[in-house]
Amino acid sequence: MMKISILSIFPEMFTPLKESIIGRAIEKNLIKIDIVNPRDFSTNKHKKVDDYSFGGGPGMVMMPQPIFDAIDSLGDEKGKIFYMSPRGKVLNEEKVREIAALDKATFLCGHYEGIDQRIIEHYDMEEISIGDYVLTGGELAAMVVIDSACRLIPGVLAGESSADEESIYSGLLEFPQYTQPRDFRDEKVPEVLLSGNHKLIELWRFEQSLLITKRERPDLFEKYVETHKNLGKEKNKVMEKVLKMM
């Protein structure tokens, strides 16, 4: 079981984690998620958790006392601590897999202008960003990180496609998907998918993934071409065909 602790002054925002795949994983005891509100540890009579920044400037900064006490209340269960921050390294596959391999992890959600630097330094926190933009708080970012990591925990995707075969993790973006009906508003499902020829279907999907990745994420496409030199005779022919389209 992976033990996840979340520190947030808006714990109700994490209700979605109780639903769908992550919710079922919690029910199966594959994941345990505890949410701790730093306001509960504030010594201020108004449960205040922020104050003005030394040196001046706009906005408020989350104070160390409530967060220190909230983290310390976790004891040995806190594990590695991650702080959701726009100045952190941008989340990628390698980091997601690293987090998924942990037994325990804590995610701190900041607000306002951020948190007192002493919190980060004292607990040797790792700062993580989910992109080059700013959110109103760290809750949404934490949910993205937690969801992406939990899906890689063995058993979480039981009965569904392997996470290793999915878009990005395979090195390519996903091929187009179709379902019933075969003909909808004069738009037909590609004939190859109705052929029953699994080899042709596999090659068609591979070609489509290559084309979509080349168009949408040329950086991933170049990396895939560089690291996949020998895919077998048939896939190599498909690769050569797509490369000639450049």
N, C-alpha and C positions, 0 to 999 in steps of 0.2 A: 504493500500500500504506500502511495505517496501522500505525505502530509503537507498540506498547503495552508499557510496562514496569510491573511490579508489584513493590512492595517488601513482603515479608511474612515473618514468622518461622515461618509454617506454609505453605510453598509447596505441599505435597501437597494442600491444600484446593482448589487450582485445577484439579485433574484434570478436572472437568466441562466446562471450557472447551475441552477437546480433542475433545468429542463433538458430535454433531448438526450444526446449521447453522453454528455458530462453528467447529467442527472442520473442516468442509468448506471454509470460507472461509480457514482457515489453510493447508490443503492447496493451495488455488488461489492462494496468495500475495496474497490481498486484505488479510490481516491478519497481523501478526507479533506474537507475545506472548512476552516474556522475563520470567522471574520471578527476582528477586534477593532473597537472604536476608540481612538485616542482621547476623545472627549470624556470617556468614562474614567480616565486617569488624570484629568486636569485638576489641579489643586485650587484653581480659581473658582470662586463661588458661582460664577456665571458659566462655568465649563468652557472658558475661553481657551483656544488652542493657537492663536496667532497674535502677532504684535507688529508694530512698525519696525522697519529695517534700520539698524544702526548705519549712520552715514547718509540717511535720507533717501528719497526716491519714492516713486509711486507704489501702491500695493502693500500687502501685508506678507509676513513670513511666518511659517509654522514654527512654534517655539519648541525647544528641545525637551523640556520636562515631560509633557504628556506622551510624547513619542518614545522617549527613553523608557519610561515606566511601562508603556504598552508592550514594547519589545521585550523588556526584562520579564514581563509576566509570562512570556512563552517558555522561558527556561531553556531546556535542551531541545525543545521542539521547533525552535526557530530556523535551524539550518542556515543555508546561505540566504543572504538578504539582498533583494533587488529593489532598486528605487526607480519608479517610472519617471523619466525625465527627458525633455527634449534635447538636452545636451549629452545624453548617453549615446552609446554605439547603437546603430540601427539594427533591429532584430533581423536575423537571417536563419537559414536552415541549421547551420552549425550550432548557433546559440540555443535554438529550440531543442535540438537533440541533447545538448549538454544539460539543460534544465530538466528535460524528461527523464534523464538518468538519475536525478537526485532522489533521495529518500524523503528529504524535508526541504522546504523552501518558503521564504516569506517575501511578500510583495507589499511595498510601502507606496501608497498613493498620495502624492503631494497635491497642494492647492495653492491658490493665490500666487505669490511670486516664488514659491518653492519652500524648502525647509532649511532650517539652520544648518550650516555647513558642518558643525560639530557632530551632528547626528550621522552624517555620511562617513566622516573620518573615524569616529569611535567604533562603528560597527563594520568598517571596511566594506561598505555597500558597493554593489556594482550597479551603475546607472544604465538603464535600457530605454531606448526610444523606439517607437514603431513607425517613425517617418519624420521627414523634415517639415513639420508643422506643429502648431501648439494647440492642445486641447484645454478645456476648462478645468480639468483635473486628471489625476492618474488612473481613475477607475476604469475607463474604457480601454486604456492601454493595457492595464493589468489583465483584463478579461481576454484581450487578444493573445497575450503571452500565455496565460494559463490554458486557454482553449487549444492553442496550437501545440503546446507541450503535452497536455493530457492525452491528445489523440494518438500520441506515439507510445503511450504506456501499454505494454502487452495486455490484451484482453479488452481494452476500451472499445476497439473497433471490431470486436468479435462478430462474425457473421456478415461483415462488410468487407469492402475492398481493402487490401493491405495499404497502409499509409505509404509504404515505400514505392508503391506503384502509382501514386497520385502525382498530379501536376506539381511542378517545382522539385519535389523529392526525386523524381525520375530524371530530372535534368531538363525536361521539356514541359511546355504548357500542354494542357489537356486537349485532346482531339474533340471534334463536335459530337454531341450525343443526340439521339433521336428516339422517340417512342410512338405509340399509337396516336392517331391513325397514320397509315402509310401515306395517304394523300390528304393534305389539309389546305384548303383555299388555293388549290392548284400548285402547291409546293410539295414535292415528293421527297421521300426518304431516298438517299443514294442507293442505287441498285445493288452495289457490292455488299451492303449490310443485310440484304435480303437473300443473298446467294447461298448462305449456309456453308460457304467455303471459309473456314476459320483462318487459314493462312493468308488468303487475299484480304480478309477483313483486318487482320493484324498489320499487314503491310500498308493498307489504306490509312488506318489510324496512325501509324508511324509517320507516314508522309504528311498527313494533316497536322500532326503535332509539330513536325519540323517547320512546315510553312507558317503556322500560327506563331511559333516561337521566334522565327526569323523576322516576322513582321512586327510583333508586339514587344518582344524582348531580345533585340539583337545581341545584347551582352550575354544572355544565357545561351543563345544559339552558337555564338562563337566559342564559348566555353565547352559546349557539348561536342562540337566538331573537333575541337582540340583534344578532348579526353576520350573520345570514342572512335578510335582509328579502325578497329576490326569488329564489325557488328555481324559478320557473316555475309555470304555472297549476296543474298537478296536484299538485305537492309543496306548494304554498301551501295548497291545500285540505286536504291531510293535516295540515299544521301547524295550521291553524285548528281542525280537528276535535280534535286532541290538546290544544290550548290550552283548548278549551271543557270538557275533562274535568277541568280543574284545580279 
